[in-house]
Every structure is written in structure tokens, then in C-alpha cells.
């Protein structure tokens, strides 16, 4: 079984890429829905308007290896003890507009745009997952982005649980942080 986390800041395109992966015979698991079904939602963060998920309890409920390809989609998926993390990136200017269109409050938009510019999810994935593949989805179709991730996975060595291997497409959003130049 190949267990892959499809992760990234909210709004970068994880769900859309998950749809492209499903079209290629991946089993896609929505981490938030799975957490609810497994009773691993332990509270509600009213400020962020988000469920609080017990990631350790959820990871303990991962199914046994059945030889399939499973994609765990969600911004916490890289914390589940997976083999590989696909980190979707998005230009913060594009991300800002996507989050506004979703109706996110201005403070939540700013928080997520800053997290994207600072590579927060990437840094967490590098800390928790032995093999990380990063791709910029800002100007790719979902199919192109899926293909870019899948290409990186094909080249991953056997036994990636034991040996770290990363394929990080260059991304630099630091100019969005507003530091004086």
C-alpha cells in the first residue's frame, strides 16, 4: 500500500487534485470526514471555525495494507504516519482571492496567506514524513498538477519509510510577506 498525504494550506487546491487522483484509480480519503466518522473530532475552534481533530487517534485507525494506493486529503494529512506527502503550493496572491471567494473572514485569509508564504505546511511535512514532494499548483490544471506529483512518486525509492527522499519544486513566496526591500 502506498499511503500518500495530499496536504497544503487551505485553498491551495487539494480537493481538486484529489479528484484528478481519483480519476486515476486512487482511493481518496477526506481526512475531515473520516475524522468525524471515526469519532476523532474532539472539539471546535470557534475562532478558526474549524473542527479540532485528534490526529494521533485518527492515525491509529489507519486501515491495514491491502495493496491499494490511498491518498489522504487534508491540511493535517501529513501528520498521519504516511509514506509520502504531496504538498500543494499556491501563489499567495491567488490564494488570497480564492479564500475571499469562499467567504473566509479577513483575519483567516491573512493567517492562511501568511502560512503559505512562510512554508508552514511544507516545514511540518519535512519534519514528519520521510518522502516529501512539493509542487506549485498556481497555474497548473488539476490534471497537470496530479501528473507532476505522480511523476515524483514513480521515482520514489522502495522502502521510502526508512530513507528520506524529497523532491521540492522551487517555490519562493517571501515577497508576499511585505518586508521592506
C-alpha positions in Angstrom: 0.0 0.0 0.0 1.2 3.5 -0.8 -0.2 6.0 1.8 0.2 9.5 0.5 -0.8 12.7 2.3 -2.2 15.3 -0.1 -1.6 18.4 2.0 -1.2 22.2 1.9 -2.6 25.4 3.2 -6.4 25.7 3.0 -7.5 26.8 -0.5 -4.4 25.7 -2.5 -6.3 23.0 -4.5 -6.0 19.8 -2.5 -9.6 18.6 -3.1 -9.4 19.4 -6.8 -6.1 17.4 -7.2 -7.7 14.6 -5.2 -10.5 14.5 -7.8 -7.8 14.1 -10.5 -6.2 11.3 -8.5 -9.5 9.5 -8.0 -9.9 9.6 -11.8 -6.6 7.6 -11.9 -7.8 4.9 -9.6 -6.6 6.3 -6.3 -8.7 5.8 -3.2 -9.1 9.3 -1.8 -9.9 9.8 1.8 -11.3 13.2 3.0 -9.5 13.5 6.4 -12.1 15.8 7.9 -15.0 13.5 7.0 -13.0 10.4 8.1 -12.2 12.0 11.5 -15.9 12.7 12.0 -16.9 9.1 11.1 -14.2 7.7 13.4 -15.1 9.9 16.4 -11.8 11.7 16.3 -13.2 15.3 16.3 -12.5 16.4 19.9 -13.8 20.0 19.8 -14.5 23.1 17.8 -12.2 26.1 17.4 -14.8 28.9 17.1 -12.2 31.5 16.2 -11.0 29.4 13.2 -14.5 28.0 12.6 -12.9 24.5 12.3 -13.1 21.1 13.9 -10.3 20.1 16.2 -9.1 16.6 15.2 -7.2 14.2 17.4 -4.6 13.3 14.7 -2.9 10.6 16.8 -6.2 8.8 17.4 -7.0 9.1 13.7 -3.6 7.8 12.7 -4.1 4.7 14.9 -7.2 3.9 12.9 -5.5 3.8 9.5 -6.5 0.6 7.7 -4.1 -2.3 7.2 -2.2 -2.6 4.0 -4.4 -4.0 1.2 -2.1 -3.2 -1.7 -4.0 -0.2 -2.8 -3.0 3.4 -3.4 -4.6 5.7 -0.8 -4.5 9.4 -0.8 -5.4 11.1 2.5 -6.6 14.6 1.5 -6.5 17.4 4.1 -4.2 20.0 5.6 -3.4 17.7 8.6 -2.9 14.6 6.5 0.9 14.8 6.7 0.7 14.1 10.4 -0.9 10.7 10.0 2.2 8.5 9.6 2.1 8.3 5.8 4.8 7.2 3.4 4.9 10.2 1.2 3.5 13.8 1.4 2.4 15.7 -1.7 2.5 19.4 -0.7 0.4 21.6 -2.9 1.6 25.2 -3.1 -0.2 28.3 -4.4 0.9 31.9 -5.0 -0.4 33.8 -2.0 -2.0 36.5 -4.3 -4.1 33.7 -6.0 -4.7 32.0 -2.7 -6.0 35.3 -1.1 -8.6 35.7 -3.8 -9.7 32.0 -3.5 -10.2 32.4 0.2 -12.1 35.6 -0.2 -14.4 33.9 -2.7 -15.0 31.2 -0.1 -16.2 33.8 2.3 -13.3 33.5 4.8 -13.1 36.4 7.3 -10.3 38.8 6.6 -8.2 37.6 9.6 -8.5 34.0 8.4 -7.5 35.0 4.9 -4.4 36.8 6.2 -3.5 33.9 8.5 -3.6 31.4 5.7 -1.8 33.6 3.1 1.0 34.2 5.7 1.2 30.4 6.4 1.6 29.8 2.7 4.2 32.5 2.3 6.2 31.1 5.2 6.0 27.4 4.0 4.4 26.2 7.3 2.8 23.0 5.9 6.0 22.2 3.9 8.1 22.5 7.1 5.7 20.3 9.0 5.7 17.7 6.3 9.5 17.6 6.1 9.6 17.1 9.9 7.0 14.2 9.9 7.2 12.4 6.5 10.2 10.5 5.1 9.4 11.5 1.5 8.0 14.9 0.5 7.1 16.1 -3.0 6.3 19.8 -3.4 4.6 21.2 -6.5 3.3 24.7 -7.4 -0.3 24.5 -8.5 -0.8 28.2 -9.1 -1.0 27.9 -12.8 -1.5 24.2 -13.5 -4.7 22.4 -14.2 -5.7 19.8 -11.7 -4.6 17.1 -14.1 -1.3 18.7 -14.8 -0.7 19.1 -11.0 -1.7 15.4 -10.4 0.7 14.3 -13.1 3.6 16.4 -11.6 3.0 14.7 -8.2 2.6 11.2 -9.7 5.8 11.6 -11.7 7.7 12.3 -8.5 6.1 9.3 -6.8 7.1 6.9 -9.6 10.8 7.8 -8.9 10.5 7.3 -5.1 12.7 4.5 -3.9 11.3 1.3 -2.4 11.4 1.4 1.3 10.8 5.2 1.5 9.7 4.7 5.1 13.3 4.1 6.0 15.1 6.5 3.8 14.3 10.2 3.4 13.8 11.4 -0.1 12.5 14.8 -1.1 11.6 16.4 -4.4 10.9 20.0 -3.8 9.9 22.1 -6.8 11.3 25.6 -6.2 8.8 27.9 -4.6 9.5 31.3 -3.0 6.6 33.4 -1.8 8.7 35.6 0.5 8.0 38.7 -1.5 4.4 38.4 -0.2 5.5 39.0 3.4 5.8 42.7 2.9 9.3 43.1 4.2 10.9 46.4 3.1 13.2 45.9 0.1 
